[in-house]
């Protein structure tokens, strides 16, 4: 009997969903290497491999069989072949540019545990999708807004969220569309480095973000009375500034964000918040030439740097801070703790703060492989993001659930204590 690969679901699954992997038709206790590969849209190759031994009946089910030492991961890791994917090209991060097409995952079963492993016994492909059937992708070019709106299947209206990424600029859509699969109307909003928006991160005007909030609040498919904000890194402090100065925001979730305005001047009407001071002399370069920038920013609680602290006490919304405790981009845990203290000192409700030991800066949706280091646009060289792959992967799975639960709780217009049903 020839070896064969069985996926569950069989042919296609959402990128953030678990994938069952089993191999049948092996010999009793046969040793094999399982290798996954995936090419991103730039053609760059990502690979991972696990060393396994089949059960007595010749079946190998990754939900029951632990990976043996010597591969990309070890232990019982049913999704290890996905979260452990690493780029062939150094400092390359897996992103999805076109959410309307899937990633194609290839799995090979190879004989033995040699390096390189032996002959090919079986191979199969599986599609990892970003858009659930029925989710609508709507490009938005209204007024100054440059964005993409994702609407879930059905009649709506749906709880609305504005999604912001960080210093990479452009218009990343993959997190927004994955979130829309779970019943949210999500606006992926560009704020620089895209079409006719500013080319550089020098100055931001909150009026632009206010336009996006008003667009969402007026949309017939968006359930009021307010919207949610989801921001990562630089997008996090922008969301905190939006929540502090603008109306119509009910809930704000920040992933490894700063409580001080960072990297660019922020203006709103007659208010100006300067960027937090920084000292590039505090960059440490390791033997591999990778920069550690965790100590570069000044303390926003000290001296003139206080002017960069975002006045969170003005906000009228609920907050969730997601923190990777091994974030090497900046001191996310310190920022979340100080934000929490600041809110409570002003009589506001304590925010939810969820900390993940061993998680780095780029906390993405589930099963995106951890990026330990990549090029930083502002630094001009590769920087380390921190994280330990297994712990980081677990953090991504949990944070994704925490974020969805937080928004369902606060955007569904239900009194607290009742169950929210999709």
Wavefront OBJ file of the C-alpha trace (Angstrom):
o trace
v 0.000 0.000 0.000
v 1.427 3.367 -1.017
v 1.664 6.225 1.496
v -1.013 8.914 1.168
v -1.582 12.308 2.799
v -4.931 13.326 4.296
v -5.783 16.919 5.202
v -8.770 17.964 7.288
v -10.457 20.047 5.870
v -9.536 18.170 2.690
v -8.671 20.753 0.013
v -8.859 24.247 1.473
v -9.054 25.978 4.840
v -8.876 29.509 6.222
v -5.315 30.597 7.021
v -6.097 31.115 10.717
v -7.862 27.749 11.113
v -6.163 24.597 12.422
v -5.382 22.020 9.751
v -5.463 18.297 10.452
v -2.568 16.388 8.836
v -2.271 12.583 8.683
v -0.261 10.109 6.597
v -1.567 6.595 5.948
v -0.010 3.540 4.339
v 3.394 3.689 6.033
v 5.131 0.648 7.527
v 4.724 -0.074 11.268
v 6.889 2.432 13.220
v 8.421 3.639 9.961
v 10.618 6.729 10.305
v 9.789 9.593 7.952
v 10.438 13.306 7.520
v 7.487 15.589 6.743
v 8.416 18.771 4.893
v 6.149 21.730 4.175
v 6.869 24.506 1.720
v 5.051 27.655 0.655
v 5.970 30.456 -1.744
v 4.834 33.992 -1.079
v 3.734 36.345 -3.836
v 7.310 37.541 -4.354
v 8.273 33.921 -5.071
v 10.265 33.571 -1.842
v 10.330 30.063 -0.365
v 9.378 29.205 3.227
v 10.042 25.691 4.563
v 9.720 23.617 7.741
v 10.259 19.941 8.489
v 9.445 17.488 11.262
v 10.877 14.060 12.001
v 8.251 11.442 12.828
v 7.732 7.764 13.473
v 4.487 6.110 12.331
v 2.308 4.177 14.773
v 2.191 0.364 14.889
v -0.595 0.366 12.257
v 1.474 2.486 9.820
v -0.609 5.631 10.402
v 0.915 8.977 11.320
v -1.566 11.518 12.728
v 0.083 14.786 13.780
v -2.635 15.321 16.394
v -1.398 12.191 18.204
v 2.225 11.649 17.158
v 4.926 13.911 18.583
v 7.711 15.216 16.361
v 11.104 13.770 17.293
v 14.131 16.014 17.968
v 16.174 17.205 14.989
v 13.525 18.991 12.915
v 12.180 22.557 12.877
v 10.236 21.744 16.085
v 9.678 18.800 18.398
v 6.908 17.427 20.621
v 3.187 17.184 19.981
v 2.651 20.110 17.602
v -0.194 19.390 15.166
v 0.415 22.779 13.458
v 4.214 22.852 13.795
v 4.702 22.359 10.053
v 2.942 25.709 9.529
v 4.043 27.938 12.396
v 7.675 26.793 12.085
v 7.964 27.812 8.394
v 11.123 29.859 7.843
v 12.236 31.880 4.791
v 15.116 30.686 2.641
v 16.025 34.370 2.171
v 17.334 35.995 5.382
v 15.246 38.721 7.075
v 12.160 37.999 4.963
v 8.720 38.138 6.564
v 5.634 36.263 5.369
v 2.867 38.686 4.404
v -0.185 38.295 2.172
v -0.473 40.956 -0.498
v -3.564 39.759 -2.400
v -6.162 38.344 -0.014
v -8.301 37.160 -2.933
v -5.848 34.349 -3.711
v -4.800 31.545 -1.342
v -1.347 30.477 -0.249
v -0.569 27.007 -1.594
v 0.970 24.745 1.024
v 2.907 21.730 -0.247
v 3.548 18.723 2.013
v 6.077 16.002 1.196
v 6.622 12.717 3.025
v 10.250 11.612 2.749
v 11.906 8.390 3.847
v 13.999 8.359 7.031
v 15.580 11.073 9.140
v 18.737 11.647 7.106
v 20.048 15.034 6.103
v 19.024 15.318 3.356
v 16.141 12.832 3.869
v 15.526 9.872 1.566
v 13.185 9.269 -1.332
v 9.792 10.933 -1.756
v 6.968 8.650 -0.536
v 3.969 10.991 -0.997
v 3.129 14.618 -1.676
v 0.005 16.775 -1.642
v -1.077 20.419 -1.781
v -3.562 22.375 0.309
v -4.939 25.892 -0.147
v -4.871 28.306 2.802
v -7.525 30.971 2.138
v -8.010 34.453 3.536
v -11.593 35.196 2.465
v -14.459 33.017 3.624
v -17.119 32.415 0.957
v -19.506 35.364 0.859
v -17.179 37.958 2.432
v -17.220 41.091 0.266
v -14.070 43.113 -0.439
v -14.896 46.755 -1.198
v -12.109 49.210 -2.180
v -12.828 52.591 -0.558
v -11.715 55.859 -2.211
v -14.041 58.373 -0.579
v -12.822 61.888 0.152
v -9.259 61.423 1.363
v -9.836 57.866 2.618
v -7.662 55.134 1.075
v -8.888 51.851 2.457
v -10.527 48.477 1.856
v -13.752 47.464 3.584
v -14.506 43.800 4.275
v -18.145 42.884 4.890
v -19.240 39.485 6.245
v -21.864 37.401 4.455
v -25.461 38.153 5.388
v -27.631 41.223 5.769
v -25.955 42.986 8.701
v -25.530 45.495 10.106
v -22.273 44.247 11.660
v -20.040 45.575 14.443
v -17.462 47.825 12.757
v -13.687 47.909 13.255
v -10.928 50.098 11.754
v -7.653 48.183 11.371
v -4.241 49.911 11.308
v -0.784 48.425 10.739
v 2.606 49.957 11.558
v 5.605 51.723 10.038
v 5.606 49.497 6.937
v 2.923 51.766 5.423
v 0.861 50.677 2.440
v -2.473 48.918 2.805
v -2.146 45.480 4.439
v -5.527 43.737 4.198
v -4.919 40.219 5.505
v -5.722 40.779 9.189
v -8.824 42.841 8.368
v -10.237 40.238 6.002
v -9.535 37.339 8.383
v -11.390 39.288 11.098
v -14.337 39.898 8.751
v -14.725 36.112 8.497
v -16.017 36.229 12.101
v -18.861 38.676 11.668
v -17.171 42.099 11.762
v -17.255 44.863 9.136
v -13.549 45.752 9.017
v -11.946 48.745 7.325
v -8.239 48.214 6.556
v -7.022 51.825 6.533
v -3.838 53.076 4.832
v -2.277 56.161 6.395
v 0.987 56.655 4.497
v 3.110 55.146 1.734
v 0.059 54.354 -0.406
v -1.338 55.979 -3.575
v -1.663 59.748 -2.966
v -1.167 59.580 0.814
v 2.049 61.052 2.307
v 5.140 59.148 1.171
v 6.957 59.447 4.488
v 6.089 59.221 8.171
v 6.674 62.856 9.140
v 3.323 64.256 10.157
v -0.162 62.804 10.639
v -3.444 64.677 10.935
v -6.194 63.067 13.003
v -8.776 64.663 10.709
v -7.924 61.957 8.152
v -8.703 59.212 10.689
v -11.843 61.084 11.773
v -13.041 60.900 8.171
v -12.620 57.113 8.292
v -14.583 56.854 11.556
v -17.415 58.950 10.094
v -17.419 56.817 6.936
v -17.898 53.695 9.070
v -20.561 55.236 11.327
v -22.629 56.327 8.312
v -22.297 52.975 6.514
v -25.614 51.068 6.358
v -23.798 47.758 7.049
v -22.090 49.035 10.219
v -23.898 48.680 13.511
v -23.536 51.696 15.806
v -23.442 53.531 18.031
v -19.619 53.352 17.878
v -16.793 51.498 16.146
v -13.788 49.538 17.345
v -10.126 50.254 16.613
v -7.413 47.626 16.173
v -3.827 48.839 15.887
v -0.446 47.148 15.774
v 2.883 48.884 16.588
v 2.726 52.472 15.188
v -0.927 51.750 14.365
v -1.402 51.166 18.097
v -0.443 54.664 19.201
v -2.481 56.107 16.330
v -5.508 54.172 17.626
v -4.874 55.459 21.163
v -4.700 59.029 19.807
v -7.923 58.504 17.822
v -9.653 57.145 20.936
v -8.425 60.115 22.994
v -9.465 62.927 20.621
v -12.213 61.616 18.334
v -15.861 60.706 18.948
v -17.648 57.488 17.999
v -15.166 54.940 19.374
v -16.428 52.209 21.710
v -13.505 49.792 22.013
v -9.779 49.993 21.207
v -7.421 47.002 21.021
v -3.682 47.639 20.726
v -1.078 44.987 19.832
v 2.409 45.910 21.062
v 1.678 49.615 20.824
v 3.088 52.696 22.545
v 1.214 55.060 24.893
v 3.344 57.905 23.537
v 3.140 59.346 20.046
v 6.062 57.852 18.112
v 7.945 58.594 14.893
v 5.944 61.530 13.486
v 4.292 64.759 14.576
v 0.584 64.321 15.311
v -1.832 67.194 14.736
v -5.536 67.661 15.424
v -7.134 71.101 14.979
v -4.948 73.361 17.152
v -3.324 70.497 19.111
v 0.187 69.239 18.291
v 1.779 66.184 19.920
v 5.500 65.849 19.206
v 7.044 62.433 18.589
v 8.745 60.792 21.552
v 12.454 61.537 21.674
v 14.934 58.810 20.765
v 18.680 58.221 20.877
v 20.145 56.075 18.088
v 23.331 55.655 20.158
v 21.313 53.185 22.234
v 21.030 50.770 19.262
v 22.959 47.574 19.934
v 24.284 45.566 16.940
v 24.862 41.826 17.442
v 27.503 39.633 15.776
v 25.159 38.920 12.847
v 24.761 42.647 12.139
v 21.175 42.716 13.436
v 20.119 45.805 15.404
v 18.411 45.633 18.794
v 16.426 48.883 19.087
v 14.488 48.131 22.290
v 16.231 50.904 24.287
v 16.160 53.633 21.617
v 13.042 55.544 22.710
v 13.115 57.950 25.636
v 10.904 57.452 28.689
v 7.583 59.285 28.052
v 7.174 59.848 31.822
v 10.286 62.034 32.081
v 10.939 65.709 31.356
v 9.986 67.146 27.950
v 9.157 63.630 26.701
v 5.919 63.882 28.687
v 4.483 66.035 25.918
v 4.405 62.934 23.709
v 2.278 60.920 26.164
v -1.168 60.425 24.613
v -3.948 61.851 26.859
v -5.775 58.530 27.258
v -7.940 59.968 30.029
v -9.952 61.830 27.365
v -11.075 58.539 25.797
v -14.612 57.251 26.322
v -13.972 53.657 25.280
v -12.802 50.305 26.602
v -9.199 49.238 26.071
v -7.386 45.961 25.447
v -3.573 45.848 25.416
v -1.957 42.747 23.864
v 1.688 42.514 24.942
v 4.585 40.341 23.754
v 6.911 40.253 26.757
v 9.922 39.567 24.508
v 9.144 42.494 22.168
v 12.485 43.978 21.032
v 10.980 46.805 18.985
v 10.155 48.782 22.100
v 8.977 48.282 25.689
v 5.385 47.229 25.018
v 4.795 45.856 28.503
v 6.011 49.079 30.132
v 3.723 51.090 27.820
v 0.675 48.922 28.619
v 1.312 49.053 32.378
v 1.771 52.849 32.320
v -1.329 53.257 30.149
v -3.316 51.202 32.650
v -2.004 53.226 35.620
v -2.728 56.498 33.814
v -6.333 55.539 33.022
v -7.028 54.383 36.583
v -5.393 57.483 38.080
v -7.939 59.522 36.101
v -10.879 57.464 37.372
v -11.253 55.417 34.202
v -11.964 51.710 34.045
v -8.922 49.450 34.216
v -8.065 48.229 30.714
v -7.609 44.567 29.895
v -3.884 43.798 29.615
v -2.925 40.354 28.268
v 0.795 39.542 28.420
v 2.515 36.696 26.587
v 5.933 35.480 27.764
v 8.160 34.468 24.847
v 6.144 36.479 22.302
v 7.924 39.077 20.158
v 6.756 42.237 18.393
v 4.928 40.909 15.322
v 1.886 39.267 16.935
v -0.055 38.345 13.794
v -3.167 36.213 13.171
v -2.670 32.496 13.979
v -0.188 30.348 12.060
v 1.818 33.184 10.547
v 5.392 32.035 11.193
v 7.301 34.141 13.702
v 9.617 36.697 12.119
v 12.660 36.969 14.407
v 14.319 39.784 12.424
v 13.631 41.764 9.251
v 14.389 45.092 7.589
v 13.071 48.140 9.433
v 12.136 51.007 7.122
v 13.132 53.732 9.582
v 16.333 52.102 10.866
v 17.515 51.060 7.392
v 18.900 47.713 8.525
v 17.535 44.424 9.892
v 16.244 44.670 13.450
v 15.333 41.910 15.866
v 11.665 41.653 16.783
v 12.078 39.140 19.615
v 10.080 36.033 20.388
v 10.554 32.287 20.745
v 8.748 30.443 17.899
v 6.531 28.032 19.889
v 5.564 30.548 22.587
v 4.993 33.208 19.935
v 2.751 30.876 17.937
v 0.672 30.083 21.025
v 0.399 33.811 21.792
v -0.908 34.500 18.275
v -3.645 31.877 18.641
v -4.738 33.152 22.043
v -4.496 36.867 21.176
v -6.702 36.309 18.110
v -9.417 34.846 20.344
v -8.985 37.624 22.935
v -9.335 40.334 20.270
v -12.496 38.816 18.775
v -14.077 38.264 22.203
v -13.243 41.852 23.242
v -14.884 43.345 20.147
v -17.936 41.064 20.285
v -18.375 42.029 23.942
v -18.189 45.778 23.441
v -19.455 46.377 19.890
v -22.546 44.221 19.800
v -24.566 46.730 21.790
v -25.526 44.119 24.380
v -25.547 44.960 28.082
v -22.631 43.291 29.861
v -23.454 39.916 31.340
v -25.421 38.716 28.321
v -24.066 36.295 25.769
v -23.214 37.644 22.356
v -24.298 35.403 19.516
v -22.994 35.900 15.987
l 1 2 3 4 5 6 7 8 9 10 11 12 13 14 15 16 17 18 19 20 21 22 23 24 25 26 27 28 29 30 31 32 33 34 35 36 37 38 39 40 41 42 43 44 45 46 47 48 49 50 51 52 53 54 55 56 57 58 59 60 61 62 63 64 65 66 67 68 69 70 71 72 73 74 75 76 77 78 79 80 81 82 83 84 85 86 87 88 89 90 91 92 93 94 95 96 97 98 99 100 101 102 103 104 105 106 107 108 109 110 111 112 113 114 115 116 117 118 119 120 121 122 123 124 125 126 127 128 129 130 131 132 133 134 135 136 137 138 139 140 141 142 143 144 145 146 147 148 149 150 151 152 153 154 155 156 157 158 159 160 161 162 163 164 165 166 167 168 169 170 171 172 173 174 175 176 177 178 179 180 181 182 183 184 185 186 187 188 189 190 191 192 193 194 195 196 197 198 199 200 201 202 203 204 205 206 207 208 209 210 211 212 213 214 215 216 217 218 219 220 221 222 223 224 225 226 227 228 229 230 231 232 233 234 235 236 237 238 239 240 241 242 243 244 245 246 247 248 249 250 251 252 253 254 255 256 257 258 259 260 261 262 263 264 265 266 267 268 269 270 271 272 273 274 275 276 277 278 279 280 281 282 283 284 285 286 287 288 289 290 291 292 293 294 295 296 297 298 299 300 301 302 303 304 305 306 307 308 309 310 311 312 313 314 315 316 317 318 319 320 321 322 323 324 325 326 327 328 329 330 331 332 333 334 335 336 337 338 339 340 341 342 343 344 345 346 347 348 349 350 351 352 353 354 355 356 357 358 359 360 361 362 363 364 365 366 367 368 369 370 371 372 373 374 375 376 377 378 379 380 381 382 383 384 385 386 387 388 389 390 391 392 393 394 395 396 397 398 399 400 401 402 403 404 405 406 407 408 409 410 411 412 413 414 415 416 417 418 419 420 421 422
